[in-house]
Amino acid sequence: MAEGEPSCTEEGTEFSEFRCPGWSESQLRKYTFQTRPIPRLSHTDPRAEMLIDNEEPVVLTDTNLVYPALKWDTDFLQESIGDGDFSVYIAQTHKFLYYDEKKMANVENFTPKSRRVEMKFSEFVDKMHETEETGGEERLYLQQTLNDTVGRKIVVDFLGFNWKWINKQQAKRNWGPLTSNLLLIGMEGNVTPAHYDEQQNFFAQIKGYKRCILFPPDQFECLYPFPVHHPCDRQSQVDFENPDYEKFPNFKHVVGYETVVGPGDVLYIPMYWWHHIESLLNGGITITVNFWYKCCNEQAFMYPFKDLICCCWYHLLDLPWEDVLVPHVFCFLPMCHLVSLQRVSKQFQALIPVYLANCCSFDLSQAGPCIPKQMGLESINLIACRQLKDEAVCYLAKKCLKLKSLSVAVNTNISDVSVEVGAKNCPQMEHLDLTGCLREIMSPSGYQVKYSN
Ligand SMILES: O=C(O)CCC(=O)C(=O)O
């Protein structure tokens, strides 16, 4: 289902503004899966900020982020962009599947479906016109990081971008530095197949319309990325136009979020979100500049498995996790990343509690904002946490004043100190399970204590 023309009755359109779109449904390619609309909001709307905080996509309609560039077209750029070299991908198909040239040697007989050619901007424009005029199969897609070879007029426009707004966004979320601005100039109908990036992205549309279909990170099981070592790592193997359900059965369950962005719109593409992007059919050329930011400093991984975890979290589960992942990898991750990893897949969701249950220590200061500072927990189960000590239980008892039920069964180090502190701090405590606690424990009056030895 495509977003189509926003109407006030569609699901999710409480966020949509009514406007006259410069495109129609017939310009969208047809796919088999369902989608929901990505909210379109003013950057001043608190809901927009909430979505970005939650790392959920949103289209911001009025940031003026690239306002000076809205006049850009191929004539203006040809005149002003300078005589540097530009990377242009050339393909015989509309699909421009990204490949990492450095990884090509990893796979025998890998033949990319597009080739990268360095050329001057004017050559690109000439080639594009030639293709359009001859109606040839060949398609072009310029994808070049903006650099210091651009001419003065472009520099002036670039300096006029709304840096005040975007710098604030970056600072507020503690993101790392802006790594690059990729300039994308595509022919109508070009498609960038679904993939994810390891950076936060403000995707600013300048000319023409692009349909953007996004999928949250937890749908990776439906999207079948190429193996890590493969040049197409981070790209989905599924051909959206002709899905092979035998090979990729979970693709049947994929559900996307979509929008069509036009000049002046800025789409926030959160890190790790899959995105499929198409320049609309019969819509003329499209121009986009994106703003890529490294993940936030707080999220920067400080352990030797940085690349393994950060880039290929989905392959982690291929490791024999009982022997490798749990004892040797998770212990290098700060608690806030363990909590976040649970959102990645059902397996991680199951695995993290297994790891936590076997934790020797639990440093709450590492938990970051994922765990509330004031814990309103009513029930805590710490059965068989082998290294659990009184100090930890006392800490919890002092933090969780609403605690009604606590189990510290099968913990050899727990003594009556825990029980006393629990009794003093948790007046609502009704149930304390001390089964199998070997150290001497007195039963304080006032709540039920269960222990069998
Ligand atoms: O616009 C496109 O075709 C692809 C852009 C993209 O993948 C990105 O900005 O991350």
The ligand as a Gaussian input file, in Angstrom:
#p B3LYP/6-31G(d) Opt

LIG

0 1
 O       18.785000       8.259000      -2.532000
 C       19.231000       7.143000      -2.781000
 O       19.035000       6.597000      -3.864000
 C       20.006000       6.378000      -1.749000
 C       20.404000       7.218000      -0.573000
 C       20.810000       6.418000       0.606000
 O       20.810000       5.219000       0.609000
 C       21.223000       7.126000       1.818000
 O       21.190000       8.371000       1.875000
 O       21.592000       6.428000       2.786000

